Amino acid sequence: QVQLVESGGGLVQAGDSLRLSCAASGRTFSNYKMGWFRQAPGKQRELVAAITSRGITNYADSVKGRFTISRDNAKNTVYLRMNSLKPEDTAVYYCATVRNVWSQEYAYWGRGTQVTVSS
């Protein structure tokens, strides 16, 4: 059974940095695309960043140049480094992974970690 556990959220001020971590278990981590999503109150969940099994990344326009996604396959962990945080980055951040190596569907989700950025 695939399990994802996020950590690293918190309350910070605008301009600060945070690093989120997501520890994965239940299958061979390195084979699968991973993503970070976020959902702010009253808004739809959105993809923030994703990284393929080969390390190819993509980002939402709103975070390009500020956020960096990375993965450590030896530790079965994916990270989201967030710099220059803004109040509009406030959200619950979720880690997710795809159903299988051929799929683009994110089928497995963590419980989320709260990030709050004060102005």
TIGUFI-249075 format. One record per residue (C-alpha): residue number from 1; residue in three letters; x, y, z. Coordinates in nm, 3 decimals, padded with zeros to 5 digits, always signed. Example, Ala and Ser with C-alpha at 12.3 -4.5 7.8 and 13.67 -1.06 7.14 Angstrom:
TIGUFI-249075
nr:1 | rest:ALA | x:+01.230 | y:-00.450 | z:+00.780 $
nr:2 | rest:SER | x:+01.367 | y:-00.106 | z:+00.714 $
***
This chain:
TIGUFI-249075
nr:1 | rest:GLN | x:+00.000 | y:+00.000 | z:+00.000 $
nr:2 | rest:VAL | x:+00.140 | y:+00.336 | z:-00.103 $
nr:3 | rest:GLN | x:+00.174 | y:+00.583 | z:+00.181 $
nr:4 | rest:LEU | x:+00.283 | y:+00.945 | z:+00.165 $
nr:5 | rest:VAL | x:+00.361 | y:+01.153 | z:+00.471 $
nr:6 | rest:GLU | x:+00.430 | y:+01.525 | z:+00.443 $
nr:7 | rest:SER | x:+00.620 | y:+01.737 | z:+00.693 $
nr:8 | rest:GLY | x:+00.783 | y:+02.077 | z:+00.718 $
nr:9 | rest:GLY | x:+00.490 | y:+02.314 | z:+00.708 $
nr:10 | rest:GLY | x:+00.447 | y:+02.601 | z:+00.949 $
nr:11 | rest:LEU | x:+00.384 | y:+02.969 | z:+01.007 $
nr:12 | rest:VAL | x:+00.635 | y:+03.205 | z:+00.848 $
nr:13 | rest:GLN | x:+00.659 | y:+03.568 | z:+00.742 $
nr:14 | rest:ALA | x:+00.654 | y:+03.695 | z:+00.388 $
nr:15 | rest:GLY | x:+00.995 | y:+03.656 | z:+00.231 $
nr:16 | rest:ASP | x:+01.091 | y:+03.358 | z:+00.442 $
nr:17 | rest:SER | x:+01.170 | y:+03.008 | z:+00.320 $
nr:18 | rest:LEU | x:+01.045 | y:+02.659 | z:+00.403 $
nr:19 | rest:ARG | x:+01.128 | y:+02.311 | z:+00.287 $
nr:20 | rest:LEU | x:+00.855 | y:+02.054 | z:+00.272 $
nr:21 | rest:SER | x:+00.932 | y:+01.684 | z:+00.273 $
nr:22 | rest:CYS | x:+00.726 | y:+01.388 | z:+00.165 $
nr:23 | rest:ALA | x:+00.830 | y:+01.039 | z:+00.271 $
nr:24 | rest:ALA | x:+00.695 | y:+00.762 | z:+00.050 $
nr:25 | rest:SER | x:+00.659 | y:+00.392 | z:+00.116 $
nr:26 | rest:GLY | x:+00.486 | y:+00.090 | z:-00.028 $
nr:27 | rest:ARG | x:+00.652 | y:+00.060 | z:-00.367 $
nr:28 | rest:THR | x:+00.972 | y:+00.141 | z:-00.556 $
nr:29 | rest:PHE | x:+00.975 | y:+00.517 | z:-00.516 $
nr:30 | rest:SER | x:+01.219 | y:+00.596 | z:-00.795 $
nr:31 | rest:ASN | x:+00.991 | y:+00.462 | z:-01.068 $
nr:32 | rest:TYR | x:+00.711 | y:+00.711 | z:-01.023 $
nr:33 | rest:LYS | x:+00.629 | y:+01.072 | z:-01.092 $
nr:34 | rest:MET | x:+00.572 | y:+01.281 | z:-00.781 $
nr:35 | rest:GLY | x:+00.387 | y:+01.607 | z:-00.736 $
nr:36 | rest:TRP | x:+00.315 | y:+01.879 | z:-00.484 $
nr:37 | rest:PHE | x:-00.030 | y:+02.031 | z:-00.482 $
nr:38 | rest:ARG | x:-00.187 | y:+02.299 | z:-00.267 $
nr:39 | rest:GLN | x:-00.534 | y:+02.406 | z:-00.173 $
nr:40 | rest:ALA | x:-00.617 | y:+02.740 | z:-00.021 $
nr:41 | rest:PRO | x:-00.949 | y:+02.806 | z:+00.157 $
nr:42 | rest:GLY | x:-01.228 | y:+02.851 | z:-00.093 $
nr:43 | rest:LYS | x:-01.008 | y:+02.759 | z:-00.389 $
nr:44 | rest:GLN | x:-00.954 | y:+02.451 | z:-00.599 $
nr:45 | rest:ARG | x:-00.654 | y:+02.232 | z:-00.546 $
nr:46 | rest:GLU | x:-00.376 | y:+02.318 | z:-00.787 $
nr:47 | rest:LEU | x:-00.055 | y:+02.155 | z:-00.900 $
nr:48 | rest:VAL | x:+00.245 | y:+02.346 | z:-00.769 $
nr:49 | rest:ALA | x:+00.532 | y:+02.134 | z:-00.898 $
nr:50 | rest:ALA | x:+00.602 | y:+01.787 | z:-01.031 $
nr:51 | rest:ILE | x:+00.906 | y:+01.572 | z:-01.093 $
nr:52 | rest:THR | x:+00.928 | y:+01.265 | z:-01.312 $
nr:53 | rest:SER | x:+01.119 | y:+00.948 | z:-01.239 $
nr:54 | rest:ARG | x:+01.396 | y:+01.090 | z:-01.458 $
nr:55 | rest:GLY | x:+01.409 | y:+01.417 | z:-01.269 $
nr:56 | rest:ILE | x:+01.226 | y:+01.636 | z:-01.520 $
nr:57 | rest:THR | x:+01.042 | y:+01.911 | z:-01.340 $
nr:58 | rest:ASN | x:+00.758 | y:+02.148 | z:-01.410 $
nr:59 | rest:TYR | x:+00.608 | y:+02.430 | z:-01.206 $
nr:60 | rest:ALA | x:+00.299 | y:+02.643 | z:-01.182 $
nr:61 | rest:ASP | x:+00.365 | y:+02.990 | z:-01.321 $
nr:62 | rest:SER | x:+00.291 | y:+03.142 | z:-00.981 $
nr:63 | rest:VAL | x:+00.588 | y:+02.967 | z:-00.818 $
nr:64 | rest:LYS | x:+00.847 | y:+02.956 | z:-01.098 $
nr:65 | rest:GLY | x:+01.178 | y:+03.093 | z:-00.980 $
nr:66 | rest:ARG | x:+01.078 | y:+03.066 | z:-00.613 $
nr:67 | rest:PHE | x:+01.000 | y:+02.697 | z:-00.555 $
nr:68 | rest:THR | x:+01.218 | y:+02.396 | z:-00.633 $
nr:69 | rest:ILE | x:+01.107 | y:+02.035 | z:-00.634 $
nr:70 | rest:SER | x:+01.363 | y:+01.760 | z:-00.592 $
nr:71 | rest:ARG | x:+01.377 | y:+01.396 | z:-00.500 $
nr:72 | rest:ASP | x:+01.616 | y:+01.169 | z:-00.316 $
nr:73 | rest:ASN | x:+01.547 | y:+00.817 | z:-00.436 $
nr:74 | rest:ALA | x:+01.779 | y:+00.666 | z:-00.177 $
nr:75 | rest:LYS | x:+01.561 | y:+00.817 | z:+00.095 $
nr:76 | rest:ASN | x:+01.226 | y:+00.767 | z:-00.082 $
nr:77 | rest:THR | x:+01.160 | y:+01.134 | z:-00.029 $
nr:78 | rest:VAL | x:+01.050 | y:+01.427 | z:-00.242 $
nr:79 | rest:TYR | x:+01.111 | y:+01.785 | z:-00.134 $
nr:80 | rest:LEU | x:+00.966 | y:+02.124 | z:-00.209 $
nr:81 | rest:ARG | x:+01.195 | y:+02.413 | z:-00.134 $
nr:82 | rest:MET | x:+00.994 | y:+02.734 | z:-00.111 $
nr:83 | rest:ASN | x:+01.174 | y:+03.067 | z:-00.114 $
nr:84 | rest:SER | x:+01.046 | y:+03.424 | z:-00.108 $
nr:85 | rest:LEU | x:+00.716 | y:+03.310 | z:+00.031 $
nr:86 | rest:LYS | x:+00.412 | y:+03.531 | z:-00.016 $
nr:87 | rest:PRO | x:+00.082 | y:+03.547 | z:+00.173 $
nr:88 | rest:GLU | x:-00.088 | y:+03.402 | z:-00.134 $
nr:89 | rest:ASP | x:+00.119 | y:+03.086 | z:-00.090 $
nr:90 | rest:THR | x:-00.083 | y:+03.010 | z:+00.222 $
nr:91 | rest:ALA | x:-00.250 | y:+02.673 | z:+00.173 $
nr:92 | rest:VAL | x:-00.249 | y:+02.310 | z:+00.271 $
nr:93 | rest:TYR | x:+00.024 | y:+02.142 | z:+00.069 $
nr:94 | rest:TYR | x:-00.023 | y:+01.782 | z:-00.044 $
nr:95 | rest:CYS | x:+00.221 | y:+01.532 | z:-00.182 $
nr:96 | rest:ALA | x:+00.091 | y:+01.293 | z:-00.444 $
nr:97 | rest:THR | x:+00.209 | y:+01.024 | z:-00.680 $
nr:98 | rest:VAL | x:+00.073 | y:+00.864 | z:-00.993 $
nr:99 | rest:ARG | x:-00.112 | y:+00.536 | z:-01.012 $
nr:100 | rest:ASN | x:+00.146 | y:+00.357 | z:-01.223 $
nr:101 | rest:VAL | x:+00.446 | y:+00.427 | z:-01.444 $
nr:102 | rest:TRP | x:+00.227 | y:+00.491 | z:-01.751 $
nr:103 | rest:SER | x:-00.027 | y:+00.711 | z:-01.580 $
nr:104 | rest:GLN | x:-00.055 | y:+01.085 | z:-01.541 $
nr:105 | rest:GLU | x:-00.331 | y:+01.042 | z:-01.285 $
nr:106 | rest:TYR | x:-00.234 | y:+01.126 | z:-00.930 $
nr:107 | rest:ALA | x:-00.392 | y:+00.843 | z:-00.735 $
nr:108 | rest:TYR | x:-00.216 | y:+00.844 | z:-00.400 $
nr:109 | rest:TRP | x:-00.217 | y:+01.140 | z:-00.164 $
nr:110 | rest:GLY | x:-00.075 | y:+01.241 | z:+00.167 $
nr:111 | rest:ARG | x:-00.278 | y:+01.411 | z:+00.437 $
nr:112 | rest:GLY | x:-00.121 | y:+01.748 | z:+00.379 $
nr:113 | rest:THR | x:+00.080 | y:+02.001 | z:+00.573 $
nr:114 | rest:GLN | x:-00.032 | y:+02.357 | z:+00.646 $
nr:115 | rest:VAL | x:+00.177 | y:+02.649 | z:+00.524 $
nr:116 | rest:THR | x:+00.076 | y:+02.992 | z:+00.648 $
nr:117 | rest:VAL | x:+00.257 | y:+03.304 | z:+00.532 $
nr:118 | rest:SER | x:+00.188 | y:+03.624 | z:+00.720 $
nr:119 | rest:SER | x:+00.235 | y:+03.967 | z:+00.566 $
***
